[in-house]
Amino acid sequence: MPDMSLIRERLEQVQEALLRIVKRSSAIQSPQDFLADDDNMQKLDAIAMMLIAVGESFKKIDRETDGQLLAQ
């Protein structure tokens, strides 16, 4: 049986990361905006890394729950 408090904590971390992504990209109106200057390119890099972390978290959750939680 998976530790549901750990699963809940991971899901909360995913939610926080997704909210940070929304906040960091709020000024971006088009994909070209990311290429406009170094600051926006750093935002793109940070967002990409956070998306990778979110994906890894979902893989861990899926593995720890034997695919049962995400299947729902």
C-alpha positions as a printed Julia matrix, in Angstrom:
72×3 Matrix{Float64}:
  0.0    0.0     0.0
  1.48   3.35   -0.99
  2.09   6.08    1.57
 -0.79   8.4     0.7
  0.67  11.3     2.68
  3.76  11.11    0.45
  1.57  10.93   -2.66
 -0.43  13.94   -1.48
  2.8   15.86   -0.81
  4.05  15.08   -4.33
  0.75  16.19   -5.84
  0.94  19.45   -3.88
  4.47  20.0    -5.19
  3.22  19.41   -8.73
  0.44  21.92   -8.2
  2.9   24.51   -6.85
  5.2   23.97   -9.84
  2.34  24.38  -12.28
  1.25  27.6   -10.59
  4.83  28.92  -10.82
  4.85  28.08  -14.52
  1.65  30.05  -15.05
  3.04  32.99  -13.08
  6.39  33.02  -14.88
  4.78  32.84  -18.3
  2.01  35.39  -17.68
  3.79  38.15  -19.64
  4.46  35.87  -22.6
  2.0   36.47  -25.43
  3.59  34.33  -28.15
  6.36  31.75  -28.46
  8.56  34.44  -30.01
  8.45  36.39  -26.73
 10.64  33.73  -25.15
 13.34  34.53  -27.69
 13.12  38.31  -27.27
 15.89  38.61  -24.67
 18.04  36.67  -22.22
 15.59  37.08  -19.34
 12.78  35.49  -21.33
 15.07  32.71  -22.51
 15.92  32.01  -18.87
 12.18  31.87  -18.15
 11.81  29.32  -20.93
 14.66  27.24  -19.5
 13.15  27.39  -16.0
  9.69  26.45  -17.27
 11.12  23.54  -19.27
 12.96  22.24  -16.2
  9.83  22.53  -14.07
  7.82  20.61  -16.67
 10.44  17.87  -16.61
 10.21  17.74  -12.8
  6.4   17.56  -13.01
  6.64  14.66  -15.44
  9.11  12.86  -13.2
  6.81  13.36  -10.21
  3.89  11.85  -12.1
  6.04   8.87  -13.1
  6.99   8.34   -9.45
  3.38   8.62   -8.32
  2.29   6.17  -11.01
  5.02   3.72  -10.01
  4.27   4.02   -6.27
  0.54   3.45   -6.79
  1.03   0.64   -9.32
 -0.72   2.77  -11.93
 -3.96   2.9    -9.96
 -4.15   6.58   -8.96
 -3.48   8.15  -12.34
 -5.7    5.62  -14.13
 -8.68   7.18  -12.38
